[in-house]
Amino acid sequence: MTATKDRVRIVGTTLLSDDWYTLKKVTFDYLRRDGTWQRQNRETYDRGNGATILLHSPRTGNVLLTRQFRMPAFVNGHDGMMIEAPGGLLDNASPEERIRLEVEEETGYRVGQVRKIFEAYMSPGSVTEKLYFYVGEYDASMRVNDGGGVEDEGEDLEVIEMPLQSALRAIEAGEIVDGKTIMLLQYVALRGLSSTRAA
């Protein structure tokens, strides 16, 4: 079978916006499975890669999440207040280095060991971002500040601690609708990493 790189010929790239991140229009020829070349146009939004983590407590069965305002969700009919796992863009740091910093900034917990579980493209039809997913354990002794994010970056996060089972029910109820968070919660539940007693 022909390698993908031999099936794609970039014809041109146009910069559409670089205000917040970079939006480009890419024109390319694509070799279809039937052997014919087809010219296509796609927009790609490049905001860099990121990392996310779910902190869980095997002792209590709780998980740590955040709630923050998200404008894109708001303009798409949501109230904008999203319950999410902590995370952020790498900004030239390694995924593990970045997630340790982000989780402390957002939740106030300084974690010990973290474990990478997988990588995923969250919206590959239009966004270039790849996310690195982590899990880690926490307890009260790891709390070093109140969290809440970085005010200068416009962050204003509420830290939420809840039983894993309550978080799973919140997915079913449509209260947790963030993709990365759903993936992490289901991973922890499926692997039995946190106590699953009902709350």
MDTraj code that builds the backbone (N, CA, C; nanometers):
import mdtraj as md
import numpy as np

residues = "MET THR ALA THR LYS ASP ARG VAL ARG ILE VAL GLY THR THR LEU LEU SER ASP ASP TRP TYR THR LEU LYS LYS VAL THR PHE ASP TYR LEU ARG ARG ASP GLY THR TRP GLN ARG GLN ASN ARG GLU THR TYR ASP ARG GLY ASN GLY ALA THR ILE LEU LEU HIS SER PRO ARG THR GLY ASN VAL LEU LEU THR ARG GLN PHE ARG MET PRO ALA PHE VAL ASN GLY HIS ASP GLY MET MET ILE GLU ALA PRO GLY GLY LEU LEU ASP ASN ALA SER PRO GLU GLU ARG ILE ARG LEU GLU VAL GLU GLU GLU THR GLY TYR ARG VAL GLY GLN VAL ARG LYS ILE PHE GLU ALA TYR MET SER PRO GLY SER VAL THR GLU LYS LEU TYR PHE TYR VAL GLY GLU TYR ASP ALA SER MET ARG VAL ASN ASP GLY GLY GLY VAL GLU ASP GLU GLY GLU ASP LEU GLU VAL ILE GLU MET PRO LEU GLN SER ALA LEU ARG ALA ILE GLU ALA GLY GLU ILE VAL ASP GLY LYS THR ILE MET LEU LEU GLN TYR VAL ALA LEU ARG GLY LEU SER SER THR ARG ALA ALA".split()
xyz = np.array([
    [0.0842, -0.1184, 0.0000],
    [0.0000, 0.0000, 0.0000],
    [0.0886, 0.1247, 0.0000],
    [0.0465, 0.2287, -0.0700],
    [0.1222, 0.3522, -0.0807],
    [0.1265, 0.4237, 0.0534],
    [0.2446, 0.4722, 0.0941],
    [0.2577, 0.5480, 0.2181],
    [0.1772, 0.6769, 0.2080],
    [0.1202, 0.7194, 0.3198],
    [0.0363, 0.8394, 0.3201],
    [0.1106, 0.9591, 0.2629],
    [0.2378, 0.9753, 0.2984],
    [0.3136, 1.0919, 0.2499],
    [0.3222, 1.0946, 0.0977],
    [0.3096, 0.9793, 0.0322],
    [0.3124, 0.9725, -0.1138],
    [0.1746, 0.9954, -0.1756],
    [0.0724, 1.0053, -0.0902],
    [-0.0641, 1.0279, -0.1391],
    [-0.1080, 1.1724, -0.1220],
    [-0.0216, 1.2549, -0.0616],
    [-0.0577, 1.3940, -0.0343],
    [0.0459, 1.4864, -0.0954],
    [0.0001, 1.5808, -0.1776],
    [0.0871, 1.6826, -0.2351],
    [0.0322, 1.8201, -0.1956],
    [0.1057, 1.8904, -0.1102],
    [0.0619, 2.0229, -0.0673],
    [0.0795, 2.1198, -0.1843],
    [-0.0287, 2.1865, -0.2221],
    [-0.0265, 2.2823, -0.3318],
    [0.0013, 2.4230, -0.2782],
    [-0.0599, 2.4570, -0.1660],
    [-0.0399, 2.5904, -0.1094],
    [-0.1016, 2.6017, 0.0283],
    [-0.0505, 2.6965, 0.1060],
    [-0.1013, 2.7222, 0.2404],
    [-0.1238, 2.8719, 0.2565],
    [-0.2417, 2.9096, 0.3054],
    [-0.2762, 3.0495, 0.3275],
    [-0.3040, 3.0719, 0.4754],
    [-0.2380, 3.1721, 0.5330],
    [-0.2623, 3.2068, 0.6725],
    [-0.3911, 3.2871, 0.6817],
    [-0.4886, 3.2360, 0.7574],
    [-0.6168, 3.3032, 0.7719],
    [-0.6236, 3.3880, 0.8982],
    [-0.5577, 3.3420, 1.0043],
    [-0.5592, 3.4161, 1.1308],
    [-0.4438, 3.3706, 1.2183],
    [-0.3826, 3.4658, 1.2887],
    [-0.2818, 3.4299, 1.3882],
    [-0.2977, 3.5180, 1.5118],
    [-0.4233, 3.5488, 1.5440],
    [-0.4538, 3.6364, 1.6570],
    [-0.4346, 3.5645, 1.7894],
    [-0.5031, 3.4530, 1.8079],
    [-0.4927, 3.3752, 1.9313],
    [-0.3998, 3.2572, 1.9097],
    [-0.4357, 3.1717, 1.8114],
    [-0.3464, 3.0675, 1.7627],
    [-0.3454, 3.0790, 1.6111],
    [-0.3060, 2.9755, 1.5394],
    [-0.2863, 2.9881, 1.3953],
    [-0.3901, 2.9080, 1.3170],
    [-0.4645, 2.9777, 1.2324],
    [-0.5616, 2.9150, 1.1442],
    [-0.5126, 2.9282, 1.0009],
    [-0.4969, 2.8129, 0.9329],
    [-0.4478, 2.8121, 0.7964],
    [-0.5454, 2.7386, 0.7053],
    [-0.5443, 2.7779, 0.5777],
    [-0.6160, 2.7045, 0.4742],
    [-0.5114, 2.6314, 0.3912],
    [-0.5239, 2.4996, 0.3824],
    [-0.4287, 2.4173, 0.3089],
    [-0.4970, 2.3621, 0.1839],
    [-0.4369, 2.3858, 0.0681],
    [-0.4839, 2.3277, -0.0572],
    [-0.3882, 2.2140, -0.0927],
    [-0.4445, 2.0964, -0.1220],
    [-0.3596, 1.9802, -0.1489],
    [-0.4270, 1.8869, -0.2488],
    [-0.3447, 1.8068, -0.3142],
    [-0.3947, 1.7000, -0.3998],
    [-0.3824, 1.5703, -0.3219],
    [-0.4898, 1.4902, -0.3266],
    [-0.4940, 1.3657, -0.2493],
    [-0.5190, 1.2478, -0.3431],
    [-0.4330, 1.1469, -0.3334],
    [-0.4483, 1.0263, -0.4150],
    [-0.5524, 0.9352, -0.3519],
    [-0.6678, 0.9246, -0.4197],
    [-0.7771, 0.8441, -0.3666],
    [-0.7484, 0.6944, -0.3828],
    [-0.8258, 0.6130, -0.3176],
    [-0.8050, 0.4677, -0.3244],
    [-0.8245, 0.4125, -0.4642],
    [-0.9036, 0.4815, -0.5465],
    [-0.9261, 0.4324, -0.6834],
    [-0.8159, 0.4755, -0.7800],
    [-0.7108, 0.5437, -0.7274],
    [-0.5968, 0.5818, -0.8104],
    [-0.6064, 0.7195, -0.8730],
    [-0.7130, 0.7927, -0.8480],
    [-0.7264, 0.9269, -0.9046],
    [-0.6858, 1.0313, -0.8003],
    [-0.6334, 1.1449, -0.8536],
    [-0.5951, 1.2560, -0.7670],
    [-0.7123, 1.3535, -0.7562],
    [-0.7367, 1.4024, -0.6366],
    [-0.8454, 1.4970, -0.6138],
    [-0.7913, 1.6173, -0.5375],
    [-0.8205, 1.7380, -0.5872],
    [-0.7785, 1.8596, -0.5161],
    [-0.8794, 1.8906, -0.4053],
    [-0.8267, 1.9192, -0.2862],
    [-0.9109, 1.9472, -0.1699],
    [-0.8557, 2.0693, -0.0952],
    [-0.9426, 2.1307, -0.0160],
    [-0.9057, 2.2409, 0.0730],
    [-0.9507, 2.2053, 0.2141],
    [-0.8641, 2.2300, 0.3108],
    [-0.9005, 2.2098, 0.4516],
    [-0.8415, 2.3224, 0.5341],
    [-0.9123, 2.3598, 0.6398],
    [-0.8590, 2.4552, 0.7359],
    [-0.8019, 2.3783, 0.8540],
    [-0.6860, 2.4221, 0.9010],
    [-0.6227, 2.3591, 1.0159],
    [-0.5992, 2.4651, 1.1239],
    [-0.6401, 2.4339, 1.2443],
    [-0.6229, 2.5252, 1.3574],
    [-0.5123, 2.4693, 1.4445],
    [-0.4020, 2.5438, 1.4555],
    [-0.2852, 2.4977, 1.5296],
    [-0.2712, 2.5773, 1.6579],
    [-0.2946, 2.5107, 1.7697],
    [-0.2792, 2.5754, 1.9003],
    [-0.1721, 2.5063, 1.9830],
    [-0.0931, 2.4199, 1.9190],
    [0.0087, 2.3456, 1.9913],
    [-0.0497, 2.2201, 2.0538],
    [0.0362, 2.1385, 2.1125],
    [-0.0082, 2.0168, 2.1802],
    [-0.0301, 2.0441, 2.3279],
    [-0.1001, 1.9525, 2.3953],
    [-0.1331, 1.9742, 2.5355],
    [-0.1253, 1.8475, 2.6171],
    [-0.1516, 1.8627, 2.7450],
    [-0.1534, 1.7496, 2.8378],
    [-0.2681, 1.7671, 2.9355],
    [-0.3204, 1.6555, 2.9839],
    [-0.4297, 1.6571, 3.0804],
    [-0.4101, 1.5428, 3.1791],
    [-0.4684, 1.5577, 3.2978],
    [-0.4492, 1.4560, 3.4021],
    [-0.5756, 1.4425, 3.4869],
    [-0.5993, 1.3209, 3.5325],
    [-0.7029, 1.2979, 3.6328],
    [-0.6347, 1.2500, 3.7602],
    [-0.6515, 1.3295, 3.8657],
    [-0.6030, 1.2882, 3.9968],
    [-0.7142, 1.2121, 4.0666],
    [-0.6802, 1.0961, 4.1239],
    [-0.7791, 1.0136, 4.1919],
    [-0.7208, 0.9662, 4.3242],
    [-0.8112, 0.9373, 4.4168],
    [-0.7697, 0.8887, 4.5485],
    [-0.8230, 0.7478, 4.5695],
    [-0.7373, 0.6471, 4.5678],
    [-0.7832, 0.5103, 4.5946],
    [-0.8412, 0.4953, 4.7355],
    [-0.7975, 0.5802, 4.8278],
    [-0.8458, 0.5692, 4.9659],
    [-0.9900, 0.6178, 4.9804],
    [-1.0214, 0.7331, 4.9193],
    [-1.1554, 0.7903, 4.9357],
    [-1.2474, 0.7609, 4.8181],
    [-1.1914, 0.7256, 4.7015],
    [-1.2736, 0.7065, 4.5818],
    [-1.3058, 0.8370, 4.5118],
    [-1.2417, 0.9468, 4.5529],
    [-1.2694, 1.0771, 4.4933],
    [-1.1765, 1.1070, 4.3767],
    [-1.2197, 1.2012, 4.2925],
    [-1.1382, 1.2549, 4.1845],
    [-1.1377, 1.4065, 4.1956],
    [-1.0335, 1.4691, 4.1387],
    [-1.0220, 1.6153, 4.1387],
    [-1.0490, 1.6695, 3.9996],
    [-1.1451, 1.7596, 3.9903],
    [-1.1805, 1.8230, 3.8634],
    [-1.1838, 1.9739, 3.8831],
    [-1.2026, 2.0469, 3.7748],
    [-1.2160, 2.1919, 3.7828],
    [-1.3418, 2.2342, 3.7072],
    [-1.3879, 2.3564, 3.7389],
    [-1.4981, 2.4156, 3.6621],
    [-1.4506, 2.5529, 3.6161],
    [-1.4653, 2.5789, 3.4844],
    [-1.4241, 2.7085, 3.4311],
    [-1.5088, 2.7456, 3.3105],
    [-1.5086, 2.8744, 3.2787],
    [-1.5860, 2.9244, 3.1658],
    [-1.5120, 2.8986, 3.0354],
    [-1.5841, 2.8459, 2.9356],
    [-1.5291, 2.8193, 2.8026],
    [-1.6164, 2.8864, 2.6975],
    [-1.5643, 2.9907, 2.6345],
    [-1.6412, 3.0663, 2.5353],
    [-1.6899, 2.9814, 2.4170],
    [-1.6056, 2.8935, 2.3566],
    [-1.6566, 2.8147, 2.2441],
    [-1.7782, 2.7292, 2.2798],
    [-1.7797, 2.6722, 2.4007],
    [-1.8969, 2.5946, 2.4430],
    [-2.0169, 2.6868, 2.4632],
    [-1.9910, 2.8052, 2.5174],
    [-2.0980, 2.9023, 2.5424],
    [-2.1671, 2.9429, 2.4127],
    [-2.0890, 2.9734, 2.3076],
    [-2.1513, 3.0174, 2.1822],
    [-2.2179, 2.9015, 2.1089],
    [-2.1947, 2.7765, 2.1550],
    [-2.2597, 2.6609, 2.0935],
    [-2.3761, 2.6098, 2.1775],
    [-2.4296, 2.6953, 2.2666],
    [-2.5517, 2.6603, 2.3375],
    [-2.5348, 2.6092, 2.4787],
    [-2.4123, 2.5836, 2.5241],
    [-2.3861, 2.5405, 2.6620],
    [-2.3802, 2.6656, 2.7497],
    [-2.3988, 2.6498, 2.8803],
    [-2.3871, 2.7688, 2.9654],
    [-2.2429, 2.8147, 2.9808],
    [-2.1488, 2.7356, 2.9267],
    [-2.0092, 2.7750, 2.9241],
    [-1.9266, 2.7299, 3.0420],
    [-1.9913, 2.6915, 3.1523],
    [-1.9176, 2.6479, 3.2702],
    [-1.8913, 2.4982, 3.2588],
    [-1.7698, 2.4650, 3.2195],
    [-1.7334, 2.3265, 3.1901],
    [-1.6606, 2.2617, 3.3078],
    [-1.7028, 2.1404, 3.3413],
    [-1.6317, 2.0602, 3.4404],
    [-1.5278, 1.9788, 3.3652],
    [-1.4003, 1.9947, 3.4048],
    [-1.2915, 1.9348, 3.3287],
    [-1.1822, 1.8791, 3.4190],
    [-1.1054, 1.7884, 3.3619],
    [-0.9795, 1.7479, 3.4222],
    [-0.8786, 1.8597, 3.3986],
    [-0.7849, 1.8813, 3.4911],
    [-0.6837, 1.9849, 3.4705],
    [-0.6016, 1.9567, 3.3452],
    [-0.5526, 2.0636, 3.2846],
    [-0.4699, 2.0460, 3.1658],
    [-0.4270, 2.1785, 3.1090],
    [-0.3427, 2.1717, 3.0069],
    [-0.2986, 2.2933, 2.9415],
    [-0.2070, 2.2632, 2.8248],
    [-0.1726, 2.3682, 2.7514],
    [-0.0823, 2.3554, 2.6371],
    [0.0606, 2.3361, 2.6850],
    [0.1399, 2.2654, 2.6054],
    [0.2762, 2.2335, 2.6455],
    [0.3673, 2.3552, 2.6499],
    [0.3521, 2.4480, 2.5566],
    [0.4352, 2.5690, 2.5542],
    [0.5837, 2.5372, 2.5668],
    [0.6308, 2.4465, 2.4840],
    [0.7725, 2.4080, 2.4761],
    [0.8236, 2.3292, 2.5964],
    [0.7366, 2.2873, 2.6853],
    [0.7764, 2.1997, 2.7964],
    [0.7455, 2.0558, 2.7570],
    [0.8032, 1.9596, 2.8291],
    [0.7675, 1.8202, 2.8066],
    [0.6263, 1.7978, 2.8621],
    [0.5542, 1.6986, 2.8099],
    [0.4188, 1.6747, 2.8607],
    [0.4148, 1.6524, 3.0122],
    [0.5085, 1.5739, 3.0661],
    [0.5060, 1.5477, 3.2101],
    [0.5386, 1.6733, 3.2905],
    [0.6353, 1.7495, 3.2446],
    [0.6701, 1.8747, 3.3131],
    [0.5506, 1.9693, 3.3135],
    [0.4842, 1.9818, 3.1991],
    [0.3718, 2.0737, 3.1886],
    [0.2543, 2.0305, 3.2759],
    [0.2248, 1.8999, 3.2782],
    [0.1071, 1.8581, 3.3527],
    [0.1283, 1.8738, 3.5028],
    [0.2507, 1.8570, 3.5490],
    [0.2788, 1.8792, 3.6912],
    [0.2554, 2.0255, 3.7286],
    [0.2996, 2.1167, 3.6417],
    [0.2796, 2.2587, 3.6661],
    [0.1320, 2.2955, 3.6593],
    [0.0636, 2.2463, 3.5561],
    [-0.0781, 2.2801, 3.5380],
    [-0.1639, 2.2311, 3.6540],
    [-0.1394, 2.1089, 3.6996],
    [-0.2243, 2.0550, 3.8056],
    [-0.2046, 2.1332, 3.9354],
    [-0.0830, 2.1804, 3.9597],
    [-0.0602, 2.2615, 4.0797],
    [-0.1256, 2.3990, 4.0656],
    [-0.1113, 2.4618, 3.9480],
    [-0.1733, 2.5921, 3.9247],
    [-0.3249, 2.5845, 3.9352],
    [-0.3832, 2.4794, 3.8795],
    [-0.5287, 2.4711, 3.8705],
    [-0.5944, 2.4155, 3.9959],
    [-0.5333, 2.3140, 4.0584],
    [-0.5976, 2.2492, 4.1738],
    [-0.5317, 2.2805, 4.3070],
    [-0.4061, 2.3257, 4.3036],
    [-0.3343, 2.3507, 4.4275],
    [-0.2636, 2.2294, 4.4841],
    [-0.2668, 2.1169, 4.4123],
    [-0.2020, 1.9941, 4.4594],
    [-0.0698, 1.9734, 4.3861],
    [0.0357, 1.9471, 4.4626],
    [0.1667, 1.9140, 4.4050],
    [0.1798, 1.7620, 4.4062],
    [0.1725, 1.7026, 4.2875],
    [0.1653, 1.5573, 4.2786],
    [0.3037, 1.4945, 4.2759],
    [0.3088, 1.3690, 4.3190],
    [0.4319, 1.2913, 4.3116],
    [0.4405, 1.2234, 4.1773],
    [0.4139, 1.0941, 4.1749],
    [0.4218, 1.0209, 4.0489],
    [0.2984, 1.0450, 3.9627],
    [0.3229, 1.0623, 3.8326],
    [0.2146, 1.0661, 3.7344],
    [0.2464, 0.9598, 3.6304],
    [0.1416, 0.9078, 3.5680],
    [0.1621, 0.8008, 3.4702],
    [0.0910, 0.8354, 3.3408],
    [0.1682, 0.8365, 3.2316],
    [0.1079, 0.8605, 3.1007],
    [0.0337, 0.7339, 3.0594],
    [-0.0909, 0.7529, 3.0130],
    [-0.1709, 0.6363, 2.9747],
    [-0.1940, 0.6268, 2.8238],
    [-0.2019, 0.7389, 2.7550],
    [-0.2136, 0.7365, 2.6090],
    [-0.2052, 0.8775, 2.5526],
    [-0.2042, 0.8861, 2.4192],
    [-0.2090, 1.0123, 2.3460],
    [-0.3299, 1.0073, 2.2537],
    [-0.3894, 1.1241, 2.2258],
    [-0.5055, 1.1256, 2.1369],
    [-0.5205, 1.2612, 2.0690],
    [-0.5648, 1.2568, 1.9433],
    [-0.6065, 1.3772, 1.8720],
    [-0.7556, 1.3942, 1.9006],
    [-0.7932, 1.5094, 1.9540],
    [-0.9308, 1.5267, 2.0006],
    [-1.0278, 1.5703, 1.8905],
    [-0.9783, 1.6400, 1.7905],
    [-1.0648, 1.6840, 1.6807],
    [-0.9823, 1.6900, 1.5524],
    [-0.9384, 1.5716, 1.5015],
    [-0.8423, 1.5673, 1.3912],
    [-0.8942, 1.6191, 1.2578],
    [-1.0230, 1.6442, 1.2477],
    [-1.0765, 1.6992, 1.1235],
    [-1.0445, 1.8465, 1.1047],
    [-1.0062, 1.9147, 1.2142],
    [-0.9790, 2.0583, 1.2003],
    [-0.8702, 2.1109, 1.2932],
    [-0.8408, 2.0419, 1.4024],
    [-0.7450, 2.0921, 1.5017],
    [-0.6220, 2.0016, 1.5045],
    [-0.5031, 2.0623, 1.5006],
    [-0.3787, 1.9850, 1.4962],
    [-0.3402, 1.9276, 1.6322],
    [-0.3974, 1.9779, 1.7400],
    [-0.3549, 1.9437, 1.8756],
    [-0.3611, 1.7944, 1.9081],
    [-0.2513, 1.7468, 1.9681],
    [-0.2468, 1.6127, 2.0263],
    [-0.2384, 1.6293, 2.1772],
    [-0.3192, 1.5515, 2.2499],
    [-0.3189, 1.5569, 2.3961],
    [-0.2476, 1.4355, 2.4532],
    [-0.1699, 1.4586, 2.5581],
    [-0.1046, 1.3528, 2.6344],
    [-0.1853, 1.3351, 2.7622],
    [-0.2337, 1.2143, 2.7853],
    [-0.3227, 1.1858, 2.8979],
    [-0.2451, 1.1200, 3.0127],
    [-0.2685, 1.1693, 3.1338],
    [-0.2024, 1.1177, 3.2535],
    [-0.3042, 1.0877, 3.3626],
    [-0.2655, 0.9992, 3.4530],
    [-0.3381, 0.9779, 3.5779],
    [-0.2373, 0.9863, 3.6916],
    [-0.2872, 1.0197, 3.8095],
    [-0.2020, 1.0265, 3.9276],
    [-0.2866, 1.0190, 4.0526],
    [-0.2243, 0.9828, 4.1615],
    [-0.2942, 0.9749, 4.2900],
    [-0.2698, 1.1023, 4.3695],
    [-0.3651, 1.1339, 4.4568],
    [-0.3492, 1.2512, 4.5425],
    [-0.4061, 1.2207, 4.6804],
    [-0.3618, 1.2993, 4.7775],
    [-0.4248, 1.3006, 4.9099],
    [-0.4094, 1.4414, 4.9667],
    [-0.4705, 1.4665, 5.0793],
    [-0.4754, 1.6017, 5.1359],
    [-0.3375, 1.6589, 5.1651],
    [-0.2399, 1.5739, 5.1948],
    [-0.1056, 1.6224, 5.2281],
    [-0.0346, 1.6877, 5.1101],
    [-0.0841, 1.6649, 4.9883],
    [-0.0198, 1.7196, 4.8686],
    [-0.0671, 1.8609, 4.8353],
    [-0.1640, 1.9115, 4.9089],
    [-0.2177, 2.0438, 4.8768],
    [-0.1224, 2.1514, 4.9258],
    [-0.0783, 2.2376, 4.8325],
    [0.0166, 2.3432, 4.8667],
    [-0.0425, 2.4834, 4.8507],
    [-0.1555, 2.4955, 4.7812],
    [-0.2238, 2.6252, 4.7688],
    [-0.3692, 2.5998, 4.7293],
    [-0.4435, 2.7073, 4.7053],
    [-0.5864, 2.6947, 4.6747],
    [-0.6159, 2.6659, 4.5282],
    [-0.5144, 2.6712, 4.4420],
    [-0.5393, 2.6486, 4.2996],
    [-0.6159, 2.7642, 4.2390],
    [-0.6900, 2.7361, 4.1332],
    [-0.7715, 2.8383, 4.0686],
    [-0.7165, 2.8903, 3.9375],
    [-0.5918, 2.8519, 3.9032],
    [-0.5349, 2.8951, 3.7769],
    [-0.4554, 3.0233, 3.7891],
    [-0.4129, 3.0748, 3.6726],
    [-0.3299, 3.1943, 3.6648],
    [-0.4168, 3.3118, 3.6224],
    [-0.4346, 3.4074, 3.7131],
    [-0.5244, 3.5204, 3.6874],
    [-0.4820, 3.5997, 3.5648],
    [-0.3510, 3.6200, 3.5459],
    [-0.3018, 3.6979, 3.4319],
    [-0.3339, 3.6327, 3.2983],
    [-0.3615, 3.5011, 3.3000],
    [-0.3987, 3.4296, 3.1774],
    [-0.5506, 3.4192, 3.1632],
    [-0.6225, 3.4900, 3.2503],
    [-0.7681, 3.4907, 3.2441],
    [-0.8335, 3.3704, 3.3084],
    [-0.7558, 3.2908, 3.3819],
    [-0.8109, 3.1705, 3.4439],
    [-0.8806, 3.2053, 3.5753],
    [-0.9932, 3.1423, 3.5984],
    [-1.0714, 3.1605, 3.7210],
    [-1.1437, 3.0290, 3.7477],
    [-1.0677, 2.9301, 3.7972],
    [-1.1177, 2.7939, 3.8094],
    [-1.1651, 2.7625, 3.9503],
    [-1.2714, 2.6884, 3.9561],
    [-1.3198, 2.6322, 4.0823],
    [-1.2710, 2.4872, 4.0895],
    [-1.2129, 2.4503, 4.2036],
    [-1.1670, 2.3130, 4.2233],
    [-1.2818, 2.2303, 4.2776],
    [-1.3055, 2.1142, 4.2157],
    [-1.4158, 2.0266, 4.2553],
    [-1.3600, 1.8896, 4.2924],
    [-1.3903, 1.8454, 4.4117],
    [-1.3560, 1.7093, 4.4536],
    [-1.4858, 1.6324, 4.4672],
    [-1.4958, 1.5201, 4.3982],
    [-1.6198, 1.4427, 4.4035],
    [-1.5896, 1.2941, 4.3907],
    [-1.6804, 1.2108, 4.4405],
    [-1.6625, 1.0665, 4.4225],
    [-1.6622, 1.0295, 4.2745],
    [-1.5802, 0.9327, 4.2395],
    [-1.5742, 0.8864, 4.1011],
    [-1.7125, 0.8492, 4.0502],
    [-1.7902, 0.7800, 4.1313],
    [-1.9232, 0.7379, 4.0861],
    [-2.0132, 0.8570, 4.0574],
    [-2.0000, 0.9638, 4.1354],
    [-2.0781, 1.0853, 4.1084],
    [-2.0360, 1.1474, 3.9759],
    [-1.9063, 1.1456, 3.9468],
    [-1.8569, 1.1999, 3.8203],
    [-1.9088, 1.1180, 3.7025],
    [-1.9123, 0.9858, 3.7180],
    [-1.9640, 0.9003, 3.6110],
    [-2.1131, 0.9260, 3.5887],
    [-2.1866, 0.9471, 3.6970],
    [-2.3293, 0.9804, 3.6827],
    [-2.3472, 1.1173, 3.6174],
    [-2.2537, 1.2090, 3.6435],
    [-2.2608, 1.3419, 3.5833],
    [-2.2406, 1.3350, 3.4316],
    [-2.1643, 1.2377, 3.3860],
    [-2.1512, 1.2170, 3.2414],
    [-2.2860, 1.1754, 3.1838],
    [-2.3481, 1.0767, 3.2466],
    [-2.4780, 1.0275, 3.1975],
    [-2.5846, 1.1365, 3.2012],
    [-2.5747, 1.2264, 3.2990],
    [-2.6741, 1.3334, 3.3137],
    [-2.6453, 1.4532, 3.2232],
    [-2.5345, 1.4488, 3.1502],
    [-2.4994, 1.5599, 3.0630],
    [-2.4385, 1.6777, 3.1365],
    [-2.3922, 1.6564, 3.2584],
    [-2.3301, 1.7644, 3.3357],
    [-2.1800, 1.7722, 3.3093],
    [-2.1182, 1.6605, 3.2749],
    [-1.9787, 1.6584, 3.2302],
    [-1.9821, 1.6221, 3.0829],
    [-1.9417, 1.7185, 2.9985],
    [-1.9503, 1.6980, 2.8537],
    [-1.8161, 1.7227, 2.7843],
    [-1.7106, 1.7405, 2.8613],
    [-1.5777, 1.7617, 2.8047],
    [-1.5164, 1.6275, 2.7682],
    [-1.4730, 1.6129, 2.6423],
    [-1.4254, 1.4844, 2.5917],
    [-1.3082, 1.4267, 2.6681],
    [-1.2054, 1.5069, 2.6937],
    [-1.0864, 1.4543, 2.7612],
    [-1.1200, 1.4064, 2.9018],
    [-1.2104, 1.4770, 2.9670],
    [-1.2496, 1.4419, 3.1036],
    [-1.3278, 1.3116, 3.1057],
    [-1.4182, 1.2950, 3.0116],
    [-1.4945, 1.1711, 3.0015],
    [-1.4002, 1.0536, 2.9788],
    [-1.3032, 1.0705, 2.8898],
    [-1.2076, 0.9628, 2.8615],
    [-1.1287, 0.9240, 2.9862],
    [-1.0826, 1.0232, 3.0613],
    [-1.0043, 0.9947, 3.1819],
    [-1.0887, 0.9290, 3.2905],
    [-1.2091, 0.9781, 3.3109],
    [-1.2961, 0.9189, 3.4128],
    [-1.3283, 0.7734, 3.3794],
    [-1.3578, 0.7472, 3.2541],
    [-1.3893, 0.6100, 3.2151],
    [-1.2664, 0.5200, 3.2247],
    [-1.1489, 0.5741, 3.1944],
    [-1.0262, 0.4950, 3.2081],
    [-1.0056, 0.4536, 3.3534],
    [-1.0166, 0.5490, 3.4439],
    [-0.9968, 0.5194, 3.5861],
    [-1.1011, 0.4198, 3.6348],
    [-1.2261, 0.4364, 3.5904],
    [-1.3320, 0.3434, 3.6318],
    [-1.3067, 0.2032, 3.5767],
    [-1.2718, 0.1934, 3.4490],
    [-1.2504, 0.0626, 3.3864],
    [-1.1310, -0.0106, 3.4459],
    [-1.0277, 0.0643, 3.4832],
    [-0.9066, 0.0019, 3.5391],
    [-0.9156, -0.0196, 3.6880],
    [-1.0244, 0.0245, 3.7511],
    [-1.0397, 0.0048, 3.8950],
    [-0.9339, 0.0789, 3.9761],
    [-0.8892, 0.1958, 3.9263],
    [-0.7829, 0.2686, 3.9927],
    [-0.8298, 0.3460, 4.1141],
    [-0.9602, 0.3698, 4.1222],
    [-1.0131, 0.4432, 4.2350],
    [-1.1270, 0.3629, 4.2956],
    [-1.1479, 0.3799, 4.4230],
    [-1.2577, 0.3099, 4.4897],
    [-1.3875, 0.3457, 4.4182],
    [-1.4755, 0.2498, 4.4009],
    [-1.5998, 0.2758, 4.3262],
    [-1.7234, 0.2686, 4.4137],
    [-1.7046, 0.2922, 4.5407],
    [-1.8234, 0.2905, 4.6264],
    [-1.9164, 0.4051, 4.5890],
    [-2.0424, 0.3830, 4.5986],
    [-2.1415, 0.4847, 4.5585],
    [-2.1415, 0.5996, 4.6572],
    [-2.1801, 0.7162, 4.6028],
    [-2.1892, 0.8350, 4.6895],
    [-2.3338, 0.8823, 4.6915],
])
top = md.Topology()
chain = top.add_chain()
for i, resn in enumerate(residues, 1):
    res = top.add_residue(resn, chain, resSeq=i)
    for name in ("N", "CA", "C"):
        top.add_atom(name, md.element.get_by_symbol(name[0]), res)
traj = md.Trajectory(xyz[None], top)
